[in-house]
Amino acid sequence: EVRELRTVVAEKERRSIQLTEENRQLEEEKQEALCRRESLRIRYNKANDRLLSKEGKLLDAERNKHVLESENEHLQKDLDKETKSRDLAEKKVDVMRNEVSTIKKKMD
């Protein structure tokens, strides 16, 4: 009976050692998985930050585009006004030249 108990105790000790080793291996695997997860989380966050940065730059570029288009419209209107004003001034100069020419002819 003592021999049987010693055999049972020895078997339980072997099983305990085996389970302890399995537990240690599982803990190592768990730590490796946690490290991989953390590494993936860091990579995801970096990629997400890059994406957000690019989206921000795109939004800024779109805003700048609209601002430039608006400025361009205003400049085009100013240019059109200046062109009309110049054309009108040229017509007045032509009229004055004609008047001067006519006066010179009358004087001659």
URURHU-V451200 format. One record per backbone hydrogen bond with DSSP energy under -1.0 kcal/mol. CO is the residue of the C=O (numbers start at 1). NH is the residue of the N-H. If there is no record, write none. Layout:
CO_NH ; CO_NH
This chain:
1_5 ; 2_6 ; 3_7 ; 4_8 ; 5_9 ; 6_10 ; 7_11 ; 8_12 ; 9_13 ; 10_14 ; 11_15 ; 12_16 ; 13_17 ; 14_18 ; 15_19 ; 16_20 ; 17_21 ; 18_22 ; 19_23 ; 20_24 ; 21_25 ; 22_26 ; 23_27 ; 24_28 ; 25_29 ; 26_30 ; 27_31 ; 28_32 ; 29_33 ; 30_34 ; 31_35 ; 32_36 ; 33_37 ; 34_38 ; 35_39 ; 36_40 ; 37_41 ; 38_42 ; 39_43 ; 40_44 ; 41_45 ; 42_46 ; 43_47 ; 44_48 ; 45_49 ; 46_50 ; 47_51 ; 48_52 ; 49_53 ; 50_54 ; 51_55 ; 52_56 ; 53_57 ; 54_58 ; 55_59 ; 56_60 ; 57_61 ; 58_62 ; 59_63 ; 60_64 ; 61_65 ; 62_66 ; 63_67 ; 64_68 ; 65_69 ; 66_70 ; 67_71 ; 68_72 ; 69_73 ; 70_74 ; 71_75 ; 72_76 ; 73_77 ; 74_78 ; 75_79 ; 76_80 ; 77_81 ; 78_82 ; 79_83 ; 80_84 ; 81_85 ; 82_86 ; 83_87 ; 84_88 ; 85_89 ; 86_90 ; 87_91 ; 88_92 ; 89_93 ; 90_94 ; 91_95 ; 92_96 ; 93_97 ; 94_98 ; 95_99 ; 96_100 ; 97_101 ; 98_102 ; 99_103 ; 100_104 ; 101_105 ; 102_106 ; 103_107 ; 104_108
